[in-house]
Amino acid sequence: MDIEKRLNQAVALHQAGKLPKAEQLYQQVLANNPRNSDALHLLGVIAHQVGKHEISVNLITNAIEIDSQQVEAYNNLGIVFKKQGKLEKSVQAHHKAIEIQPDHAEAHYNLGDTYQKQGKLEESIQAYHKAIEIQPNYTEAYNNLGIALKEQGELELAIQAYHKAIEIQPNYAEAYNNLGIALKEQGELELAMQAYHKAIEIQPNSAEVHYNLGNAYQEQKKSELATQVYHKAIEIQPNYAEAHNNLGNAYQEQGELELAIQAYYKAIEIQPTHIEAHNNIGNTYQEQGKLEESVQAYHKAIEIQPSSAEAYNNLGNAYQEQGELELAIQAYHKAIEIQDDFAEAHNNLGQILLLLGHFRQGWEEYEWRWQCRNFSIGERNFPQPLWNGSNLQGKSILVWTEQGIGDEIMFANLLDSLKKISNHIIVECEIRLVAFFQRSFPEIQFVPRENPPNSRLLNPNIDYQVPIGSLGQWLRPDEDSFNQNRQSYLTTCTDKSEQIKKRYQSLAADSILIGISWKSTGAKQKQTLSKSTALKDWASILSKQGCCFINLQYGDIEPELEQFQEETSLKIYRDQEIDALQNLDDFAAQVSALDLIVSTSNTTAHIAGALGKRVWTLLPYMPNWRWMLNRNDTLWYPHMRLFRQNTIGDWRDVFQRVALALEEYMTNDKKHTKL
């Protein structure tokens, strides 16, 4: 037999991918010459290619024992060891190949790949650079160098490496995909999407690239486009658990909650331990109000991964919504025990402690709000040091308001107390509140919130700064501190209020003037819905004789009012001269002109409460922390009465109690009855 000829035939078949025929010829060579190191080595390569890694190691090792200078054998042995997860042995094999042939570019590349698997990024990067130095057009080395640099956080250098790989090989789909990933992480979503589209153009059947493109659409809040792309990824790779999970996220964002749950369950069917999908099912059930199912989903997530702080935090949220406050507190504590800097868990714990009246610890935990991912108003960057409760005698302090209009009004309750310990206060607030606040607190200077901030507020001679919600820890440490300051604190323009009152009285004859507001319009949809009612719920109230009902609901509610009047023939007067959204000073004067205000928990209730008006506030079963529990009054406003749901989502009982209270109110002298 011509062994050389037979070996060359085997190599040709091997390179053509005809592995069984190549293996047969290698075996024939070894039958004639059992110590043919090339045949042993290449037979070992075939064993690796068909997944027989132990046999591969034995064959290649035997080849090396016969010929210790076989560079390719050492290099391939390193590849097999890496596949087996024997990374140290892989490194040793590649080093041996390099020792024999220092300019072996592929060995340096494979060494870099193994180091990368070990998490040794510096060594990995050095090895890739060496491979490129030897072989300047080594596209795979540039691509993997980019991956290692990205893992190291060197996004700009990673992007340069991917561009170099693409420059050498313009149809390199994997490099385009990796470029997209790096650009997305850099915040360059449009460029990332261009890279993904190019990768798809080159390689239309890449499920991973479609998945990444879907993620980019999702980050742009284009959930419908994301849905389409995730479906394409799943069509290409039906068992792609991550794509099913993220499809669920896209559906959830669109409000398609049942479709979201189906997608999450599909992800779990493929990968039963997919903790994120279990968490997401819990979130979706919670959004649907299916709290028992939500709790079960979070428990399953915790069973899979007992160290999941996020699952414990979500479990706490579900328990809190159920009213299981002790269990909620335990869950939040567990989340913090696992991850002591988990801002959301700290903030949630703080709010539940404030809800329960544990003010000192509650305010302390509430400070974590600034580190929460979805906190509604970002922190302001002022140069002054934060006030820490120290003596303010002779010192100046900048207070900046936060969150929504209702929060700004409620926390303004603290300014009277602050005036007692500081004579130099400047407050940055929402521009619509400036005139209103300035009239109410003439000793304090109010400045509208702007971006960038008004230059006066950047003065380093101001001694301290503080967000207004953080004043609570120093000025309201217990219930007694609230009671000492339980008074109205905002003032309207008296003349304007009197003019409005006269106008309404002439319209209503001797009827009681009652302002109503029936919904919240906050950014958090689920919370907003839980606090909102439908106008039809108010029919029993609005049909009362002897009452003139004035609309205090802000926003575009004209179609809602027209439909309600058409269906019920009940009238709610809407004052076209007052724009509650644009002119809060006029709105406050309107509220001040009324005898009674009935409102859900929204800005109207806060304005009425701060003015010291008689106001009845309707609350959901589990209210915001500010309203506390099991009381029909509030520490924040002196003449507010609270009407709480007894069952989650059930407003009927609330309106029955409001109707009875209104009957009682109407039979008494409204000016002298304290409710």
C-alpha positions in Angstrom: 0.0 0.0 0.0 1.2 3.5 -0.8 0.7 5.0 2.7 1.4 8.5 1.6 -1.1 8.4 -1.2 -3.8 6.8 1.0 -3.2 9.4 3.7 -3.6 12.2 1.1 -6.8 10.7 -0.1 -8.1 10.5 3.5 -7.2 14.2 4.1 -9.0 15.2 0.9 -12.1 13.3 2.0 -11.8 14.8 5.5 -11.6 18.3 4.1 -14.7 17.6 1.9 -16.6 16.7 5.0 -16.9 13.0 4.1 -15.9 11.8 7.6 -16.9 8.1 7.5 -14.8 7.5 4.3 -11.9 9.5 5.6 -12.0 7.6 8.9 -12.0 4.3 6.9 -8.8 5.4 5.0 -7.1 6.6 8.2 -7.8 3.2 9.8 -6.3 1.5 6.7 -3.1 3.6 7.1 -2.9 2.6 10.8 -3.4 -1.1 10.0 -0.3 -0.9 7.9 1.6 1.5 10.1 0.2 1.7 13.7 2.7 4.5 14.6 1.7 6.9 11.8 1.3 10.0 13.9 -0.6 11.9 11.1 -3.3 9.3 10.8 -3.6 9.0 14.6 -3.9 12.8 14.9 -6.4 13.2 12.1 -8.5 10.3 13.3 -8.6 12.1 16.7 -9.8 15.2 14.9 -12.7 13.2 13.4 -13.5 11.7 16.8 -13.8 15.3 18.1 -16.0 16.3 15.2 -18.5 13.6 15.9 -18.5 14.3 19.7 -16.3 11.4 20.9 -14.0 13.7 22.9 -12.3 11.1 25.1 -11.4 8.9 22.1 -10.2 12.1 20.4 -7.9 12.9 23.3 -6.4 9.4 23.4 -5.8 9.3 19.7 -4.2 12.8 19.5 -2.1 12.1 22.7 -0.8 8.9 21.0 0.1 10.9 17.9 2.1 13.4 20.1 3.9 10.5 21.9 5.1 9.3 18.5 6.0 12.8 17.2 6.4 15.3 20.0 6.8 18.1 17.5 3.4 17.9 16.0 2.2 21.5 16.3 -1.3 20.9 14.8 -1.8 17.9 17.1 -1.1 20.0 20.2 -3.3 22.8 18.9 -6.2 20.4 18.2 -5.7 18.6 21.6 -6.2 22.1 23.2 -9.4 22.5 21.2 -10.8 19.1 22.4 -9.8 19.9 26.0 -11.7 23.2 25.8 -14.7 21.4 24.5 -14.5 19.1 27.5 -14.3 22.0 29.9 -10.7 21.1 30.8 -9.5 24.6 30.4 -6.1 24.4 32.2 -5.1 21.4 30.0 -6.3 23.3 27.0 -4.1 26.2 27.8 -1.1 23.9 28.3 -1.6 22.2 25.0 -1.8 25.6 23.1 1.3 26.8 24.9 3.1 23.7 23.8 2.1 24.3 20.2 3.3 27.9 20.5 6.6 26.7 22.1 7.2 24.4 19.1 6.1 27.1 16.5 5.9 30.6 18.0 4.4 32.1 14.8 1.4 29.6 14.8 -1.4 32.2 14.6 -4.2 29.7 15.1 -2.6 28.4 18.3 -2.5 31.9 19.7 -6.1 32.5 18.6 -7.2 29.2 20.3 -5.2 30.1 23.4 -7.1 33.5 23.5 -10.4 31.7 23.2 -9.6 29.4 26.1 -8.4 32.3 28.3 -11.6 34.1 27.5 -13.6 31.0 28.7 -11.6 31.2 31.9 -12.5 34.8 32.4 -8.8 35.8 32.0 -9.6 38.7 29.7 -6.2 40.4 29.7 -4.4 37.2 28.7 -7.1 36.5 26.1 -6.7 40.0 24.6 -2.9 39.6 24.4 -3.2 36.2 22.7 -5.6 37.6 20.1 -3.3 40.5 19.4 -0.4 38.1 18.9 -2.5 36.1 16.4 -3.3 39.3 14.5 0.4 40.4 14.6 1.3 37.1 12.9 -1.7 37.0 10.6 -3.0 40.6 10.1 -6.1 39.6 8.2 -7.3 37.1 10.8 -11.0 38.0 10.9 -12.0 35.5 13.6 -9.2 36.9 15.9 -10.5 40.5 15.4 -14.1 39.3 16.1 -13.1 37.5 19.3 -10.8 40.3 20.3 -13.9 42.5 20.1 -15.9 40.1 22.3 -13.1 40.1 25.0 -12.8 43.9 24.9 -16.6 44.3 25.3 -16.6 41.9 28.3 -13.9 44.1 29.7 -16.1 47.2 29.3 -13.9 48.6 26.5 -16.8 49.3 24.1 -15.1 51.7 21.8 -12.1 49.4 21.3 -14.5 46.4 20.8 -16.4 48.3 18.1 -13.1 49.1 16.3 -12.2 45.4 16.4 -15.5 44.4 14.9 -15.2 47.1 12.2 -11.7 45.7 11.3 -13.1 42.2 11.0 -15.9 43.5 8.7 -13.4 45.5 6.7 -11.4 42.3 6.0 -14.5 40.1 5.5 -17.5 42.3 4.5 -20.0 39.4 4.7 -19.1 38.5 8.2 -22.5 38.2 9.8 -21.3 37.2 13.2 -19.1 40.4 13.4 -22.1 42.5 12.4 -24.2 40.9 15.1 -21.5 41.5 17.8 -21.1 45.1 16.5 -24.8 45.6 17.1 -24.6 44.2 20.6 -21.7 46.6 21.5 -23.4 49.6 19.9 -26.7 48.8 21.8 -24.8 48.7 25.1 -23.2 52.0 24.1 -26.7 53.5 23.7 -26.4 53.8 19.9 -29.7 52.0 19.1 -30.1 53.2 15.6 -26.5 52.1 14.6 -27.0 48.8 16.4 -30.2 48.1 14.4 -28.4 48.9 11.2 -25.7 46.3 12.2 -28.4 43.7 13.0 -30.2 44.3 9.7 -26.9 43.9 7.8 -26.2 40.6 9.7 -29.8 39.4 8.7 -29.2 40.5 5.1 -26.1 38.2 5.0 -27.5 35.4 7.2 -31.3 35.5 7.0 -31.8 32.4 9.1 -29.9 33.6 12.2 -32.3 33.3 15.2 -29.9 35.0 17.5 -29.6 38.2 15.3 -33.4 38.4 15.0 -33.6 38.0 18.8 -31.1 40.8 19.3 -33.0 43.1 16.8 -36.2 42.4 18.8 -34.4 43.5 22.0 -33.3 46.7 20.3 -36.9 47.4 19.2 -38.1 46.7 22.7 -35.6 49.2 24.2 -37.0 51.8 21.7 -40.5 51.0 23.1 -41.5 49.7 19.6 -43.0 46.5 21.1 -45.1 45.6 18.0 -42.0 45.5 15.8 -40.2 43.6 18.6 -43.1 41.1 18.6 -42.7 40.5 14.8 -39.0 39.9 15.1 -39.2 37.6 18.1 -41.7 35.6 16.1 -39.2 35.3 13.3 -36.5 34.1 15.7 -38.9 31.5 17.0 -39.8 30.4 13.5 -36.1 29.8 12.8 -35.4 28.2 16.2 -38.7 27.0 17.8 -37.0 26.0 21.1 -35.4 29.4 21.7 -36.5 30.0 25.3 -35.1 33.5 25.6 -37.0 34.6 22.5 -40.3 33.2 23.9 -39.6 35.0 27.2 -38.9 38.4 25.5 -41.9 37.9 23.2 -43.9 37.7 26.5 -42.3 41.0 27.6 -43.3 42.7 24.3 -46.9 41.4 24.6 -47.0 42.6 28.2 -45.9 46.1 27.1 -48.8 46.1 24.5 -51.3 45.1 27.2 -51.8 41.7 25.7 -51.5 39.9 29.0 -52.9 36.5 28.0 -50.5 36.3 25.0 -47.7 37.3 27.3 -48.5 34.5 29.8 -48.6 32.0 26.9 -45.2 33.1 25.7 -43.7 32.8 29.2 -45.2 29.4 29.7 -43.7 28.3 26.4 -40.2 29.5 27.6 -40.7 27.4 30.7 -41.9 24.4 28.8 -38.6 24.6 26.8 -36.5 25.5 29.9 -38.3 24.6 33.1 -35.7 26.4 35.3 -36.0 29.7 33.3 -36.3 31.9 36.4 -36.9 35.1 34.5 -39.9 33.6 32.8 -41.3 32.5 36.2 -40.8 36.0 37.5 -42.4 37.5 34.5 -45.5 35.3 34.8 -45.7 36.5 38.4 -45.6 40.1 37.3 -48.2 39.5 34.6 -50.6 37.7 36.9 -50.1 40.6 39.4 -51.0 43.1 36.7 -54.2 41.0 36.0 -55.0 41.1 39.7 -54.5 37.4 40.0 -52.5 37.7 43.2 -52.6 34.1 44.3 -51.3 32.9 41.0 -48.7 35.7 41.1 -47.5 34.6 44.6 -47.2 30.9 43.3 -45.1 32.0 40.3 -42.7 34.0 42.5 -42.4 31.0 44.9 -41.5 28.8 42.0 -38.8 31.3 40.9 -37.4 31.2 44.4 -37.5 27.4 44.5 -35.4 27.4 41.3 -33.0 30.1 42.5 -33.2 30.7 46.3 -30.7 33.5 45.9 -32.9 35.6 43.6 -33.3 38.9 45.3 -35.6 40.1 42.5 -38.1 37.2 43.0 -38.3 38.0 46.8 -38.8 41.7 46.0 -41.6 40.8 43.6 -43.1 38.4 46.1 -43.1 41.2 48.6 -45.0 43.4 46.1 -47.7 40.8 45.6 -48.1 40.1 49.3 -48.4 43.9 50.0 -51.1 44.2 47.3 -53.0 41.3 49.1 -52.7 43.1 52.4 -50.3 40.5 53.8 -48.0 43.1 55.1 -45.9 41.0 57.5 -45.2 38.5 54.8 -44.3 41.4 52.5 -41.8 42.8 55.0 -40.2 39.3 55.4 -39.9 39.1 51.6 -38.3 42.5 51.3 -35.9 41.7 54.2 -34.9 38.5 52.4 -34.2 40.3 49.2 -32.0 42.8 51.1 -30.3 40.0 52.9 -29.3 38.4 49.5 -28.4 41.8 47.9 -27.8 44.5 50.5 -27.7 47.3 47.9 -31.0 46.3 46.2 -32.6 49.8 46.0 -36.1 48.7 44.9 -36.4 46.3 47.9 -35.2 49.0 50.3 -37.6 51.5 48.8 -40.5 49.1 49.0 -39.7 48.2 52.6 -39.5 51.9 53.3 -42.9 52.6 51.9 -44.5 49.7 53.7 -43.0 50.9 57.0 -44.3 54.4 56.4 -47.7 52.9 55.6 -47.6 51.2 59.0 -46.5 54.4 60.8 -42.9 53.3 61.5 -41.6 56.6 60.4 -38.0 56.7 61.6 -37.0 53.5 59.8 -39.4 54.1 57.0 -37.9 57.5 56.0 -34.4 55.9 56.2 -35.3 53.2 53.7 -37.3 55.7 51.6 -34.0 57.4 50.8 -33.2 54.4 48.5 -35.7 55.8 46.0 -33.0 57.7 44.3 -31.2 54.6 43.3 -34.3 52.8 41.9 -34.3 52.2 38.1 -37.8 53.5 37.5 -38.1 56.4 40.0 -40.4 58.9 38.4 -38.2 62.0 38.7 -34.4 61.8 38.5 -32.1 63.3 41.1 -31.1 66.9 40.6 -27.4 67.7 40.4 -26.8 70.6 42.7 -23.3 71.4 44.0 -24.2 72.0 47.7 -23.8 69.2 50.3 -26.9 67.3 51.3 -28.5 68.5 54.5 -28.1 65.8 57.2 -30.4 67.3 59.9 -27.7 69.5 61.4 -28.3 72.9 62.9 -29.5 75.4 60.3 -29.2 78.6 62.4 -27.6 81.2 60.2 -27.4 78.7 57.3 -29.2 78.7 53.9 -30.8 75.6 52.4 -32.0 74.8 48.9 -35.1 72.5 48.8 -36.0 70.9 45.5 -39.3 69.3 44.9 -39.7 65.8 43.4 -42.1 63.3 41.8 -45.6 64.5 40.8 -47.6 67.7 41.4 -49.5 65.9 44.2 -46.3 64.9 45.9 -44.9 68.4 45.7 -48.1 69.8 47.3 -48.1 67.2 50.0 -44.4 67.6 50.9 -44.9 71.4 51.0 -46.5 70.5 54.4 -43.0 70.3 55.7 -41.9 73.9 54.8 -43.6 75.5 57.8 -41.6 73.3 60.1 -38.4 74.0 58.1 -39.1 77.8 58.5 -38.9 77.4 62.3 -35.3 76.2 62.1 -34.0 78.2 59.0 -34.6 81.8 57.9 -32.9 81.3 54.5 -34.8 78.9 52.3 -35.0 78.7 48.6 -37.3 76.2 46.9 -37.1 74.9 43.3 -40.5 73.6 42.2 -42.7 72.9 39.1 -43.3 76.2 37.3 -47.1 75.9 37.7 -46.8 75.9 41.5 -44.5 79.0 41.8 -47.2 81.7 42.2 -49.4 79.4 44.4 -46.5 78.5 46.7 -45.1 82.0 46.8 -48.4 83.4 48.1 -48.6 80.7 50.7 -45.0 81.0 52.0 -44.0 84.6 51.4 -40.8 84.2 53.6 -39.5 81.6 51.2 -38.1 82.2 47.7 -39.5 79.9 45.0 -37.8 79.3 41.6 -39.2 77.3 38.7 -37.6 73.9 37.9 -35.6 74.2 34.6 -33.1 72.1 32.8 -30.3 73.1 33.3 -31.2 74.5 36.7 -31.5 78.3 37.3 -28.0 79.6 37.8 -29.0 81.1 41.2 -29.5 77.6 42.5 -25.9 76.6 41.6 -24.4 79.2 44.0 -21.9 77.4 46.2 -22.6 79.9 49.0 -25.9 78.2 49.6 -25.0 76.0 52.6 -27.1 72.9 51.9 -29.5 71.2 49.5 -32.2 68.6 50.1 -34.9 66.9 48.1 -38.2 67.8 49.7 -39.2 64.2 50.4 -36.0 63.7 52.5 -37.1 66.4 54.9 -39.5 63.9 56.4 -36.7 62.0 58.3 -35.8 65.2 60.2 -39.1 67.0 60.5 -41.7 64.1 60.8 -39.9 61.3 62.7 -43.1 60.2 64.5 -46.9 60.8 64.6 -46.6 63.5 67.2 -44.5 65.6 64.9 -47.3 65.4 62.3 -50.0 66.4 64.9 -48.0 69.4 66.0 -48.1 70.7 62.4 -51.6 69.5 61.3 -53.0 72.6 59.7 -53.8 74.0 56.3 -50.7 75.6 54.7 -51.6 76.8 51.2 -53.5 80.0 50.4 -55.4 81.0 47.3 -56.1 84.4 45.8 -59.1 85.4 48.0 -60.6 87.8 45.4 -60.4 85.2 42.6 -61.9 82.6 44.9 -64.8 84.9 45.9 -65.5 85.8 42.3 -65.7 82.1 41.3 -67.9 81.3 44.4 -70.4 84.1 43.5 -70.6 82.8 39.9 -71.3 79.3 41.0 -73.9 80.4 43.6 -75.8 82.3 41.0 -75.7 79.1 38.8 -76.7 76.8 41.7 -79.2 78.9 43.6 -79.1 77.5 47.2 -77.5 74.1 46.3 -74.4 72.9 48.0 -71.3 73.3 45.8 -69.5 70.0 45.5 -66.4 69.4 43.4 -65.7 66.0 42.1 -62.6 64.3 40.6 -62.8 60.6 39.7 -59.5 59.3 38.4 -55.8 59.5 38.6 -53.5 60.1 35.6 -50.1 59.0 36.9 -47.4 57.3 34.9 -47.7 53.9 36.6 -50.6 52.4 34.8 -51.6 49.7 37.2 -51.4 52.0 40.2 -53.3 54.7 38.3 -56.1 52.2 37.4 -56.4 51.0 41.0 -56.9 54.6 42.2 -59.4 55.5 39.5 -63.2 55.1 39.2 -65.7 55.3 36.3 -68.2 58.2 36.2 -71.0 55.6 36.2 -69.9 54.6 39.8 -70.9 58.1 40.9 -74.5 58.0 39.7 -75.9 57.5 43.2 -74.0 60.6 44.5 -74.6 62.8 41.5 -78.4 62.2 41.6 -78.6 63.9 45.0 -81.0 66.8 45.1 -79.8 70.1 46.5 -76.3 69.6 45.2 -74.5 71.3 42.4 -71.6 69.2 41.1 -68.6 71.0 39.7 -66.0 69.1 37.6 -62.5 69.2 39.2 -61.2 66.4 37.0 -58.2 67.6 35.0 -57.2 66.3 31.5 -59.3 65.7 28.4 -62.6 64.5 29.9 -65.1 66.3 27.6 -66.1 63.1 25.7 -66.5 61.2 29.0 -68.7 64.0 30.5 -70.9 64.2 27.4 -71.4 60.4 27.3 -72.3 60.3 31.0 -74.8 63.1 30.7 -76.3 61.5 27.6 -76.7 58.1 29.4 -77.9 59.4 32.8 -79.2 63.0 32.2 -77.1 63.9 35.3 -75.2 67.2 35.0 -71.7 68.0 36.1 -70.8 71.7 35.5 -67.5 72.2 33.7 -66.0 75.7 34.1 -64.5 76.5 30.7 -62.7 79.5 32.2 -60.4 77.3 34.3 -57.7 75.0 32.9 -56.6 72.8 35.8 -53.6 71.5 34.0 -52.1 74.9 32.9 -53.1 77.2 35.8 -52.9 75.6 39.2 -53.4 78.9 40.9 -56.8 79.3 39.2 -57.6 75.7 39.9 -56.8 76.2 43.6 -59.1 79.2 43.7 -61.9 77.1 42.1 -61.4 74.4 44.8 -61.4 77.0 47.5 -64.8 78.4 46.3 -66.5 75.0 47.0 -68.3 73.7 50.1 -67.1 70.1 49.7 -64.7 68.1 47.5 -65.0 64.4 46.8 -62.1 62.9 45.0 -60.0 59.9 44.3 -56.3 60.0 45.4 -55.0 62.6 43.0 -53.8 66.2 42.7 -57.3 67.5 43.3 -57.4 65.8 46.7 -53.9 67.1 47.7 -54.8 70.7 46.7 -58.1 70.6 48.6 -56.4 69.0 51.6 -53.5 71.6 51.7 -56.1 74.4 51.5 -57.8 73.1 54.6 -61.0 72.4 52.6 -63.5 69.7 53.7 -62.5 66.9 51.3 -63.5 63.2 51.1 -60.8 61.0 49.5 -61.7 57.6 48.0 -58.9 55.1 48.4 -58.2 51.6 46.9 -57.9 48.5 49.2 -54.1 48.9 49.4 -53.4 52.6 49.3 -50.2 54.5 48.8 -48.0 54.7 51.9 -49.1 58.3 52.7 -52.6 57.3 53.6 -51.5 54.7 56.1 -54.0 52.0 57.3 -57.2 51.6 59.2 -57.9 55.3 59.8 -60.5 57.6 58.3 -58.3 60.7 58.6 -54.8 61.6 57.4 -51.8 63.1 59.2 -51.1 65.3 56.2 -54.3 67.3 55.9 -56.5 68.6 58.8 -60.0 68.3 57.3 -59.7 65.3 55.0 -61.8 62.2 55.5 -60.8 58.9 54.0 -63.2 56.3 52.5 -61.4 53.0 51.9 -62.2 49.9 49.8 -63.0 46.9 51.9 -62.3 44.5 49.0 -59.7 44.8 46.2 -61.2 46.7 43.3 -64.7 47.1 44.8 -65.9 50.7 44.8 -69.6 49.9 45.4 -69.3 49.8 49.2 -67.2 53.0 49.1 -69.9 54.9 47.2 -72.6 53.6 49.5 -70.7 55.0 52.5 -70.1 58.3 50.7 -73.8 58.6 49.8 -74.7 58.1 53.5 -72.1 60.6 54.6 -73.5 63.1 52.0 -77.1 62.6 53.4 -75.8 63.3 56.9 -73.8 66.3 55.6 -76.9 67.8 53.9 -79.0 67.5 57.0 -76.6 69.5 59.1 -75.3 73.1 58.9 -72.5 72.6 56.4 -70.6 75.6 57.8 -70.5 74.4 61.3 -70.3 70.6 61.1 -66.9 69.1 61.4 -66.6 65.9 59.4 
